[in-house]
Amino acid sequence: MRFTLSIILLTLALVFVNPATVSAHSLQTDGNIGGIIHVDPEDDPLIGVPSAIYLEIKDREGTADFATCDCKIVISRGGEAIFSARPSITPQEPGTATFTTTYTFTARDIYVISLEGTLSSGTKFELRYDFRVSREQGTGSSLNLWVLVAATAVIAVTGGILLLAARKPQTKG
């Protein structure tokens, strides 16, 4: 019975897990330079509403002077650059900085957000992120959150029912 319960729970978990979901916080690298992107609000921007874009960048060697970086953030859609701007640069500890800009996504699509730069040392780098925009105003939370909540509820209820069914009745002796 326990084996059957384990198989059922594992099957339910696999049905609701979406391996194609990509985290917006994926690390991209180019040589010694690496970075993680974050787009407000909650990496699920609203179409037609300005979104803050943050790129947390780090030099693996800790020697890059990002404060003097000749950098730009480029946003492309359908292979065409639709936005380019010099970001605000906030140096952190040595070899680390946060690059920020604001952009209003205009349509549901997959955008490419790139940070292109040349350091004062002459080192060039480019970090590219594919970023899906799908939430429209008034639609509330993203669909993935609702799928996760529903999957959790189904697994919890099914597990509870199976545990109750597996419980042996106590006999008086």
Buried (B, 14 or more C-beta within 10 A) or exposed (E): EEEEBEEBBEEBEEEBEEEEEEEBEEEBEBEBBBBBBBBBEEBBBBBEEEBEBBBBBBBEEEEBBBEEBEBBBBBBBEEEEEBEBEBEBBBEEEBBBBBBBEBEBEEEEEBBBBBBBBBEEEBEBEBBBEBBBBBEEEEEEBEEEEBBEEBEEBBEEBBEEBEEEEEEEEEEE
